[in-house]
Amino acid sequence: MSINNYDNSLNGVLKSENFDFSKNTTYGLGGFAKTAYFPKNSNELMSVFNHIKRRGDKLAVIGNGSDILASDKGFDGSVICTKSLKGITLTDNNTVICQAGATVSELLKFCTDNGLGGLEYLAGIPATLGGVVCMNAGAGGRYICGDVVKVDYFDGKNRSFSNKQCKFDYKYSIMRDIIGVISTVELKIEPKNREIVERDIKNVLSGRSWHPKGKSCGCVFMNPAGLSAGKIIDDCGLKGACIGGAVVSDIHANFILNRGGSSSDVKELIDRVKNTVLKNTGILLREEVVYIGDF
Ligand SMILES: Cc1cc2nc3c(=O)[nH]c(=O)nc-3n(C[C@H](O)[C@H](O)[C@H](O)COP(=O)(O)OP(=O)(O)OC[C@H]3O[C@@H](n4cnc5c(N)ncnc54)[C@H](O)[C@@H]3O)c2cc1C
């Protein structure tokens, strides 16, 4: 059971002992981390980060946990969970500044309420903006890198990355390679009729309605250049393959669903898919999903 309290040595930052990954990831899997911190603003984030570094602990950063497979054995370190870093503000320069823990659905509600468009393609991604920018998430051929103006980041020092400095690539940003935390992201938006924004969000959501339901991380593998990982896996006859409670979706072969399994089941199935695809096609699939802990 997790115990929540406020750490007085950190000016009252919310802290949880026994952070349960199975309750904080969309896979619904994984063991525990001894301690997790939930900073509410940039100052708390800096204090917590420095505290963890001073203790020499390993660090895992988690937003909404929608692209994470955490080990059944848990994580031998501290977690910073950004879910409490909330807030979205409109600037005079046709941009919005989002705290890292603001979710895509909160951002799109803000855009709808204020008649702002351009980010509708993100609809349905169950993520925080920190996670979206870190992973350069996107859909329908558009990625967040096309809309990022600036990212504020803390890695012991306050840094501000321009779009170019983020070094965005397919499912990649420089933030994936630095130990630190995105605190805010600034995104381009444009004035747009509110009803049209609403309609476009609905269209994006209905285009995703065929996606498999259930516990998953969305697509497990990145698409090899010019190819579809889902089609490759399907062509290898792997739809429906299962290990324990982990199953390759028979609707979209790049989804591996947790139907009452463990993280080891999912990891073993990922390895089986990779090995079979490599043997049959010579293609080495690379995971999009991020592992936390030892497997
Ligand atoms: C049903 C479903 C559908 C999905 N559909 C899509 C889709 O259409 N397109 C797509 O691109 N992805 C999709 N995903 C994957 C996932 O939602 C994205 O990768 C998303 O960007 C992850 O955001 P998150 O807040 O959940 O991050 P998490 O899963 O919590 O973290 C992912 C990575 O980002 C890092 N991170 C998170 N927040 C921060 C921060 N503030 N600072 C530094 N590092 C941070 C973590 O350390 C980790 O390495 C889907 C997932 C699911 C479950």
Ligand as a Chemical Component Dictionary entry (heavy atoms), coordinates in Angstrom:
data_LIG
# 
_chem_comp.id                   LIG 
_chem_comp.type                 NON-POLYMER 
_chem_comp.pdbx_formal_charge   0 
_chem_comp.three_letter_code    LIG 
# 
loop_
_chem_comp_atom.comp_id 
_chem_comp_atom.atom_id 
_chem_comp_atom.alt_atom_id 
_chem_comp_atom.type_symbol 
_chem_comp_atom.charge 
_chem_comp_atom.model_Cartn_x 
_chem_comp_atom.model_Cartn_y 
_chem_comp_atom.model_Cartn_z 
_chem_comp_atom.pdbx_ordinal 
LIG C1  C1  C 0 -3.844 3.778  -26.031 1  
LIG C2  C2  C 0 -2.571 4.506  -26.386 2  
LIG C3  C3  C 0 -2.512 5.206  -27.564 3  
LIG C4  C4  C 0 -1.329 5.896  -27.929 4  
LIG N1  N1  N 0 -1.308 6.588  -29.102 5  
LIG C5  C5  C 0 -0.184 7.266  -29.449 6  
LIG C6  C6  C 0 -0.149 8.013  -30.669 7  
LIG O1  O1  O 0 -1.119 8.116  -31.422 8  
LIG N2  N2  N 0 1.023  8.631  -30.982 9  
LIG C7  C7  C 0 2.124  8.575  -30.191 10 
LIG O2  O2  O 0 3.160  9.182  -30.528 11 
LIG N3  N3  N 0 2.103  7.881  -29.028 12 
LIG C8  C8  C 0 0.988  7.230  -28.633 13 
LIG N4  N4  N 0 0.968  6.512  -27.466 14 
LIG C9  C9  C 0 2.188  6.445  -26.641 15 
LIG C10 C10 C 0 2.275  7.520  -25.552 16 
LIG O3  O3  O 0 1.007  8.043  -25.216 17 
LIG C11 C11 C 0 3.199  8.664  -25.959 18 
LIG O4  O4  O 0 4.534  8.230  -26.150 19 
LIG C12 C12 C 0 3.210  9.807  -24.934 20 
LIG O5  O5  O 0 3.960  10.859 -25.470 21 
LIG C13 C13 C 0 3.787  9.426  -23.567 22 
LIG O6  O6  O 0 3.443  10.468 -22.645 23 
LIG P1  P1  P 0 3.358  10.185 -21.082 24 
LIG O7  O7  O 0 3.041  11.463 -20.384 25 
LIG O8  O8  O 0 2.426  9.063  -20.802 26 
LIG O9  O9  O 0 4.855  9.764  -20.794 27 
LIG P2  P2  P 0 5.381  8.507  -19.980 28 
LIG O10 O10 O 0 4.880  7.262  -20.593 29 
LIG O11 O11 O 0 5.121  8.716  -18.541 30 
LIG O12 O12 O 0 6.947  8.636  -20.252 31 
LIG C14 C14 C 0 7.462  8.340  -21.540 32 
LIG C15 C15 C 0 8.928  8.814  -21.581 33 
LIG O13 O13 O 0 8.965  10.234 -21.458 34 
LIG C16 C16 C 0 9.735  10.617 -20.310 35 
LIG N5  N5  N 0 9.065  11.773 -19.706 36 
LIG C17 C17 C 0 7.734  11.931 -19.423 37 
LIG N6  N6  N 0 7.514  13.148 -18.910 38 
LIG C18 C18 C 0 8.724  13.764 -18.861 39 
LIG C19 C19 C 0 9.173  15.055 -18.404 40 
LIG N7  N7  N 0 8.336  15.961 -17.918 41 
LIG N8  N8  N 0 10.491 15.329 -18.482 42 
LIG C20 C20 C 0 11.370 14.438 -18.993 43 
LIG N9  N9  N 0 11.026 13.211 -19.420 44 
LIG C21 C21 C 0 9.709  12.888 -19.362 45 
LIG C22 C22 C 0 9.730  9.389  -19.387 46 
LIG O14 O14 O 0 10.869 9.389  -18.557 47 
LIG C23 C23 C 0 9.764  8.270  -20.416 48 
LIG O15 O15 O 0 11.090 8.097  -20.871 49 
LIG C24 C24 C 0 -0.208 5.839  -27.072 50 
LIG C25 C25 C 0 -0.282 5.137  -25.855 51 
LIG C26 C26 C 0 -1.459 4.491  -25.515 52 
LIG C27 C27 C 0 -1.531 3.750  -24.196 53 
# 
loop_
_chem_comp_bond.comp_id 
_chem_comp_bond.atom_id_1 
_chem_comp_bond.atom_id_2 
_chem_comp_bond.value_order 
_chem_comp_bond.pdbx_ordinal 
LIG C1  C2  SING 1  
LIG C2  C3  SING 2  
LIG C2  C26 DOUB 3  
LIG C3  C4  DOUB 4  
LIG C4  N1  SING 5  
LIG C4  C24 SING 6  
LIG N1  C5  DOUB 7  
LIG C5  C6  SING 8  
LIG C5  C8  SING 9  
LIG C6  O1  DOUB 10 
LIG C6  N2  SING 11 
LIG N2  C7  SING 12 
LIG C7  O2  DOUB 13 
LIG C7  N3  SING 14 
LIG N3  C8  DOUB 15 
LIG C8  N4  SING 16 
LIG N4  C9  SING 17 
LIG N4  C24 SING 18 
LIG C9  C10 SING 19 
LIG C10 O3  SING 20 
LIG C10 C11 SING 21 
LIG C11 O4  SING 22 
LIG C11 C12 SING 23 
LIG C12 O5  SING 24 
LIG C12 C13 SING 25 
LIG C13 O6  SING 26 
LIG O6  P1  SING 27 
LIG P1  O7  DOUB 28 
LIG P1  O8  SING 29 
LIG P1  O9  SING 30 
LIG O9  P2  SING 31 
LIG P2  O10 DOUB 32 
LIG P2  O11 SING 33 
LIG P2  O12 SING 34 
LIG O12 C14 SING 35 
LIG C14 C15 SING 36 
LIG C15 O13 SING 37 
LIG C15 C23 SING 38 
LIG O13 C16 SING 39 
LIG C16 N5  SING 40 
LIG C16 C22 SING 41 
LIG N5  C17 SING 42 
LIG N5  C21 SING 43 
LIG C17 N6  DOUB 44 
LIG N6  C18 SING 45 
LIG C18 C19 SING 46 
LIG C18 C21 DOUB 47 
LIG C19 N7  SING 48 
LIG C19 N8  DOUB 49 
LIG N8  C20 SING 50 
LIG C20 N9  DOUB 51 
LIG N9  C21 SING 52 
LIG C22 O14 SING 53 
LIG C22 C23 SING 54 
LIG C23 O15 SING 55 
LIG C24 C25 DOUB 56 
LIG C25 C26 SING 57 
LIG C26 C27 SING 58 
# 
